[in-house]
Amino acid sequence: LPSTDLLCVLGAGGSGTVRGTGRSLSFSTRSFLADVSSTNERAGYGYVQFVAHTPTWEGGVAAPLPGIFNVGPALAAIATLELLGAREREVQEGLLMSGVQGHGELLFPPEQHVCAVVEQSRDPRDRRLIVGAAREEFEGFTVEVVTDAEAVDEAVARGYARKSDTLLVLLGQPGEAYADAFQAAVRRHFRWSGPPCG
């Protein structure tokens, strides 16, 4: 893709504009009048999925971002890539591999009996959104919120002691410290809940 200056403005409601290359595109999760929009939004188990509608293509998109509220930022990325001339397949593959370290970052150990999502934002709204998404989207999981990196080890141990799957919502800064604490705790407490397949 060409190197160019772009300006992307994303509002709290998932709408905004991208300007650059002498053009601009609007995007919205709520309006079909926008240049880039979405339909059939759904979220589950740490992914958002929807049908994207752009001036040049229409198709299914998935991104490893927990919370339906992440459709807006995904549309911002799609509008930006549309403005730069990216093709549908490039956009779909790129979003499938997307993620922002420390912001809704999903951590899955090998057996996935105890998983985590890391959110390092201090904004109470961001924290409420990620905790709400965890509770709504991870059906059948016990959700536990951890706000101290030193408490991650005990939370992972409790998770492996449970019969049900566990999702830890790790809230704090820096997110990397929480992710490192989670990985270290998994190495310390990991055990198969059933025999490995294969």
C-alpha positions as CSV (number, residue, x, y, z in Angstrom):
1,L,0.0,0.0,0.0
2,P,1.2,3.5,-0.7
3,S,2.6,5.7,2.1
4,T,0.3,8.7,2.8
5,D,-1.0,10.9,5.6
6,L,-4.4,9.9,6.9
7,L,-6.6,11.3,9.6
8,C,-9.2,9.0,11.2
9,V,-11.8,10.2,13.7
10,L,-13.8,7.6,15.6
11,G,-16.6,8.6,17.9
12,A,-17.8,6.7,20.9
13,G,-20.8,5.4,19.0
14,G,-18.7,3.6,16.4
15,S,-19.1,6.3,13.6
16,G,-16.5,8.6,12.1
17,T,-14.5,9.6,9.0
18,V,-11.2,8.8,7.4
19,R,-9.5,11.6,5.3
20,G,-6.5,11.3,3.0
21,T,-5.4,10.8,-0.6
22,G,-7.7,13.7,-1.5
23,R,-10.8,11.8,-0.5
24,S,-12.7,11.0,2.6
25,L,-15.0,8.1,3.7
26,S,-17.5,7.9,6.4
27,F,-18.1,4.8,8.5
28,S,-20.9,3.8,10.9
29,T,-22.3,0.9,12.8
30,R,-25.7,2.6,12.8
31,S,-26.2,4.2,9.4
32,F,-26.5,2.6,6.0
33,L,-25.9,6.1,4.6
34,A,-22.2,5.9,5.6
35,D,-19.7,4.9,2.9
36,V,-18.6,1.9,5.1
37,S,-21.1,0.2,7.3
38,S,-22.0,-3.1,8.9
39,T,-24.9,-5.5,9.2
40,N,-25.4,-8.8,11.0
41,E,-23.0,-7.9,13.9
42,R,-22.4,-10.5,16.5
43,A,-19.8,-11.2,19.1
44,G,-18.8,-14.4,20.9
45,Y,-15.8,-16.1,22.5
46,G,-13.5,-13.1,21.9
47,Y,-14.4,-12.4,18.3
48,V,-16.6,-9.9,16.5
49,Q,-18.1,-10.9,13.2
50,F,-20.2,-8.9,10.7
51,V,-20.9,-8.2,7.1
52,A,-19.0,-5.1,5.9
53,H,-20.4,-2.9,3.2
54,T,-17.9,-0.7,1.4
55,P,-18.0,1.2,-1.9
56,T,-16.0,-1.6,-3.7
57,W,-17.0,-4.8,-1.9
58,E,-19.3,-6.5,0.6
59,G,-18.4,-9.5,2.7
60,G,-18.0,-11.2,6.0
61,V,-15.4,-10.1,8.4
62,A,-14.1,-11.5,11.7
63,A,-11.7,-9.9,14.1
64,P,-10.2,-11.3,17.4
65,L,-11.7,-8.4,19.5
66,P,-14.1,-9.1,22.4
67,G,-17.2,-7.0,22.5
68,I,-19.6,-5.8,19.9
69,F,-18.4,-2.3,20.6
70,N,-15.3,-3.2,18.7
71,V,-17.2,-3.2,15.4
72,G,-16.8,0.6,15.2
73,P,-12.9,0.4,15.4
74,A,-13.0,-2.5,12.9
75,L,-15.0,-0.3,10.5
76,A,-12.5,2.5,10.9
77,A,-9.7,0.1,9.9
78,I,-11.8,-1.1,6.9
79,A,-12.6,2.5,5.8
80,T,-8.9,3.4,6.0
81,L,-7.9,0.4,4.0
82,E,-10.6,1.1,1.5
83,L,-9.3,4.6,1.1
84,L,-5.8,3.1,0.4
85,G,-7.1,0.7,-2.2
86,A,-6.7,-2.6,-0.3
87,R,-8.6,-5.5,-1.7
88,E,-11.4,-7.4,0.1
89,R,-9.3,-10.5,0.8
90,E,-6.4,-8.4,2.2
91,V,-8.8,-6.6,4.5
92,Q,-10.5,-9.8,5.7
93,E,-7.2,-11.6,6.3
94,G,-5.6,-8.5,8.0
95,L,-8.5,-8.0,10.4
96,L,-8.5,-11.7,11.3
97,M,-4.9,-11.3,12.5
98,S,-5.5,-7.9,14.2
99,G,-5.3,-7.0,17.9
100,V,-3.9,-4.4,20.1
101,Q,-1.6,-5.5,22.8
102,G,-3.1,-4.7,26.2
103,H,-6.5,-3.7,24.9
104,G,-8.9,-6.6,24.7
105,E,-5.9,-8.9,24.1
106,L,-6.9,-12.5,24.3
107,L,-4.6,-15.1,25.9
108,F,-5.2,-18.8,25.3
109,P,-3.0,-21.5,26.8
110,P,-2.7,-24.9,25.1
111,E,-5.7,-26.6,26.8
112,Q,-7.8,-23.4,27.0
113,H,-9.4,-24.4,30.4
114,V,-8.2,-21.1,31.8
115,C,-8.0,-18.1,29.4
116,A,-7.6,-14.4,29.9
117,V,-8.4,-11.0,28.3
118,V,-6.1,-8.1,29.2
119,E,-7.3,-4.5,29.3
120,Q,-4.8,-1.9,30.4
121,S,-7.1,1.2,29.9
122,R,-7.7,3.2,33.1
123,D,-10.9,4.6,31.7
124,P,-13.8,3.2,33.7
125,R,-16.0,3.0,30.6
126,D,-13.4,0.8,28.8
127,R,-13.2,-1.5,31.8
128,R,-17.0,-1.8,32.1
129,L,-17.2,-2.6,28.4
130,I,-14.6,-5.4,28.5
131,V,-16.0,-6.9,31.7
132,G,-19.6,-6.8,30.2
133,A,-18.3,-8.4,26.9
134,A,-16.6,-11.2,28.9
135,R,-19.8,-12.0,30.8
136,E,-22.0,-11.9,27.8
137,E,-19.8,-13.6,25.2
138,F,-18.1,-16.4,27.0
139,E,-21.1,-18.6,27.7
140,G,-20.4,-21.4,30.2
141,F,-17.2,-19.8,31.5
142,T,-16.7,-18.6,35.0
143,V,-15.6,-15.0,34.6
144,E,-13.2,-13.6,37.3
145,V,-12.0,-10.0,37.3
146,V,-8.4,-9.4,38.5
147,T,-7.1,-5.9,39.2
148,D,-3.7,-6.7,40.7
149,A,-0.9,-8.4,38.8
150,E,0.3,-10.1,41.9
151,A,-3.2,-11.8,42.2
152,V,-3.0,-13.4,38.8
153,D,-1.2,-16.5,40.0
154,E,-3.8,-17.3,42.6
155,A,-6.6,-16.6,40.0
156,V,-5.1,-19.0,37.5
157,A,-4.7,-21.7,40.3
158,R,-8.4,-21.2,41.1
159,G,-9.3,-21.5,37.5
160,Y,-7.5,-24.9,37.1
161,A,-9.2,-26.1,40.3
162,R,-12.7,-25.4,38.8
163,K,-14.5,-27.9,36.6
164,S,-15.9,-25.2,34.4
165,D,-13.8,-23.2,32.0
166,T,-12.5,-19.9,33.4
167,L,-12.0,-16.5,31.7
168,L,-9.9,-14.1,33.7
169,V,-10.4,-10.4,32.9
170,L,-7.0,-8.8,33.8
171,L,-7.5,-5.0,34.3
172,G,-4.3,-3.0,34.9
173,Q,-1.2,-1.3,33.6
174,P,1.0,-2.1,32.0
175,G,-1.0,-4.8,30.1
176,E,2.3,-6.6,29.3
177,A,2.9,-7.2,33.0
178,Y,-0.5,-8.8,33.4
179,A,0.0,-11.0,30.3
180,D,3.5,-12.1,31.5
181,A,2.0,-12.9,35.0
182,F,-0.7,-14.9,33.3
183,Q,1.7,-16.9,31.1
184,A,4.0,-17.6,34.1
185,A,1.0,-18.8,36.2
186,V,-0.2,-21.0,33.4
187,R,3.3,-22.6,33.2
188,R,3.2,-23.1,37.0
189,H,-0.4,-24.5,37.3
190,F,-1.2,-26.0,33.9
191,R,-2.7,-29.5,33.8
192,W,-4.9,-31.2,31.3
193,S,-8.5,-31.4,32.4
194,G,-8.9,-34.4,30.1
195,P,-6.4,-36.5,28.1
196,P,-5.0,-34.6,25.0
197,C,-6.5,-35.6,21.7
198,G,-4.5,-37.0,18.8
